[in-house]
């Protein structure tokens, strides 16, 4: 019997690449912003690469310097960007980030006619998906018709070749004129995935149920292997079909929370892939979840996301510090 060919990539992420304009101070009465490359799928790809796995990106950016910044940051982390398309006239999307006194963020996104909204099915590199163990997607691509078709096409290719699909709905109400459409998009990506991460607030929005356990049951479907529900410094609950495990969070001095969920997702996927996506018991899943929560805590202590995703040693130190503080 001929062995199946080895995959080139562990994870390929599909979706938006965005430039986050993050407040960094003031010049007299005028705010100053730093341009940080981001976008949830891109952050996850960068996080995967920083953890030593092989990652690729499928997206579309403008030909302007912000497009160069986004692709350059991914390349610097080790992500393969050879299949990221360049738009003819559309520009890279922007997100202006506002932070409250706790470091929690709010976004104002400028996505009208942006490059990734025009990312079409024929621009998707099917070969990269076929060469990957896992395809990771979000819900923002489903906000515009052309990119909706591209994401659905990519998922169909992944299913055709037996790749795992993971999803983080990453709901952004400010982007959606119609909240009903946002909820429908979130439910669509959950229904299409084998592995899902949701925040506690997103679980409530998508399930329509305040009780977390009931919400998970409402969203569960036969293809789902793992659903992680995050709750900030309170940690996370990780659910399988047969059992659930609680994972403690980390209380840290927060700089900003941009990318925390993406760092969690990258570490979760790295842990699941390292275990060959099977054979998990509660203890093994708790260990994977512990590292994912620590990864989210690490990124909360620094400004920016994509180029600052945590390395394994930084996650180790966060876990070790938590153990020391618990004594």
N, C-alpha and C positions, 0 to 999 in steps of 0.2 A: 504494500500500500504506500502511495506517495504522500509524504508529509505535507500538510498545508503550508503555504509560503509564509515566512515571518512577516509581520506587519512593520511598516516603516515608522509609524507613529503610534504612540499610546493614546493620545487624545487629539482630535481636531475640533476646534471651536468655530462656530459659525454665528455671525451677528455683527452688531454695531461696534465700530471703533469711534471713540469720542474724545475730544479734548476738554478736560475739566479745567475750568478757570477757578482756582482756589484762592480765597483771600489770604494774603500774607502780610498785611499791614496797611498803613495809610501814609500818604504824602500830603501833609497838611490836612485838608478836609476831603481829599479824594482817596478812595480805596485802591489798593494795589492788588493785582492778581498774578499768580504764577500759572503758566500753562502746563498741565500735567496730562499725559496721555492716559486714556482710560476706556471705559465701555466694559460692561460686565463680562461678555464672552472673551474679550481680549485679556482682561485681568485674570480670568481663569486659565487661559492658555499660558500667560506669563507665570502664574503660580505653579502650574504643572512643570514648566521648564525649570524654574528655580528649585524645584524639589527633585530634579535629576531625571525626570521622565522626558519622553520625546513628544513635542507638541507642534501643531501647525495651526494656521489661522486662515479662515475663509471669510472675506469681507470685501468692502469697497470703500476707498477714501478718495479725497480730492488730490489734485496735482500740486496744491499749494504747500507752503512750509508745514502747516499743521498735519497734512497727510504724511509728509516725510517724518515728522515727529512721532506720529503714531506707529508707523511701520518700523522706524529706527529703534524705538523703545522695545518693541517686541523682539526684533532681531537681537538686540543687546542682551535680552534675557535668555536667548537660545531658541526662540520660537521660529519655525520655518514660515516665512512670509512670502514665499515664491508664488503663491496662488491668490494673494490679495490684489484685487483689481484697482485700477486707477480710472476715475471718472473723467469724462470729457470736459464738462463745464461745472458740474455740481461740486460743492465744497464739503469738507469734512464737518460733521456735526459738532456743535459746541454745547457744553453744559456749564452754566454759571452756578457755582456752589455757594450756599450760605450756611454758615455754621453757628449754632447757638452756643450758649456758655458751657454746655456739657460736651461739645464737639459733635453733636448730632447734626446731620446734614439735610439740607433741602436743595432741590435742583430746579433750575429753570433751563429747559432744553431748547436749543435752537436747531430744529430739524427740518424746517420747511425746505423741500427740494434738496435735501442733503444727499451725499454720495451713496451711503449705504441703503437709503430708501429706494434707489434705482438698481440695486443688486439683483440681477435677473437669473432665472434658472440656467440659462445657457452660459452664464459666467461662472457657475459653480464648478469647481474642479472635482469631478466625480472620482478621478483616480486617487486623489488624496483621501477621500472618504473610504474608498475600497482598501486603502493601505493603512487604515487606522483601526485600532481596537474599539474606540469609543468616539461618538459624535456628541458634542455638547452644544446646547442651544438655549436661548432665552425666549421671551415673548415680544420684545420690542420690534423685531423684524415683522411681526404680524400686524403692526400698526399701519402698514402701507401695502397696497396690492401687489406690487412687483416683488418686493422682498418677501412677502408672504409666500408667493409661489416658489421663490428660491429656497426658503427654509423647508417647505413641504417636500420639494424635490429632493433636498439633501437627506431628509429623514427616510424617504422612500428608498434611496440608494443604500443608506445604512442598513435598513431592514433587509434589502435584497441580498446583501453580503454577510448578514448575521452579526453586524456590529452592534454594540450596546449603545443606547441613547440615554443621555442624561439631560436634565433640564432644571433651570432656575428661572421661574417666571419673572422675578425682579421687577415687580409692578411699580410703575411710575405714573401716578394719576395725572401729574402735570402735563404729560405727553399726550394723553388721550382726551379728545374732545367728548368722547362718549364713554362713560364709565362702564356701561353694559358691554361694550366692545372690548374693553380692557379685561373684564372678568372672563369673557368668552375666550380671549386669547390665552389668558393664564390657564384656564381649564383645558384648552386644546394642548398646550405643551405638556401639562401634567399627564394627560391621557396618552400622549405619544411616547412617554419616557419609561425607562426601566429603573432609573435612579432620579430622585427629585429632591431638591432642597427648597424649603419655604421658610420665610420668617413667620413668627407667631401671628403677626398682623395679616400677612398674606394668606395664611391658612384660614383665618376667619373670613376674609373677603371671598375667597374662592369656594369655600364650603358652605358659607352662609350660616355657620353654626359657631356659637361662642365657645362651646366645650371642645378642647383640643382633641381628645380621644375620639369623640364623635365626628369631628371634622376630618380627621385622618381616615376614619372608616368610610365617610361619604366620598372622599376623593380616591380611595384605593381602587385599583383595577387589576385584573388577572396578570398583566405583564409586569407589574411593578415589583421590584426586588427590594428597594430601600427607599424610605422617605425620611429625610432629616428635617426637623422643625427647630429653628434656632430662636433664641430669646435673649440676645445680647449677653450681658455679663452673667445672666442667670444660667447660661449654658444651652443645652440642646437635648431634644428627645430624638432618638433614632429608632425607626420602626421597620420591622420586617413583617412578613405575612403572619408569622407565628408568635412574635414577641417584640417587646420594646425595651430600650435601655436608656437611662438618663445619664447625661454627662454634665459635670459641673463646668461652669464658666470661670472667667478670671476677672477680678477687679483690677483695672489698670488705670493709670493717668491718661485719659483720652486726649489725643491731639485732634484727630477727626476720625469719623467712622466710615469714610469712603473706602470701599474695597474690603471691608471686614467680611461680608458674606461671600465675596469672591475668593478670599483667602481660605475661608472655611471650606468652600466647595472644592477648590483645587486640592486641598489636603485630604478631604474625604475621598475624592476620586483616586488620588494617588494611593491611599491606603487600600481601597477596594481593588484597584488594579494590581497592586503588589500581592494581594491575596488571591489573584486570578478570579475575582468576582464570584467567589463561592466558598462554601464550607465555613461560614461564619457562625460562631456561637456568641453568647452575650459578652464573654470576656474579650474576645477578639474585636467585636464591634465597639465595645467600650474603649479599647485602646485606640482604635481608628478615630473614634469620636473625640477622645481626649486631645489628640494631636490636632484635629480640625478646629476645636475650640481654641486651643493655644495659638494656632495660626491666625485666627481672627483677632485674638487679643494682641498679637505682635503688630499687626498692621494698624490697629487702633492707636498705637503709640507714635505713629509717624505720619507726616503729611504726604498725600499722594498715594497711589495704589500700584499701577502697573509695574513701574520700574522698582518698586519697593516691596514686592511680594516676598514673604519670608523664606529663608533657606532652612534646611533641616536642623542645623545647629542652633538657629535662633528659636525654633520651636522647642528644641530640647531644653534650652535655657529657660524659656517661659514655664515649661512644665516643672523643671527643677526648682525654680523660684517659688512656684505655687506650693510645692511640697514642703519647702523650708518654712514658708509663712504659715502653713497649716499645723506645724509642730507646736 
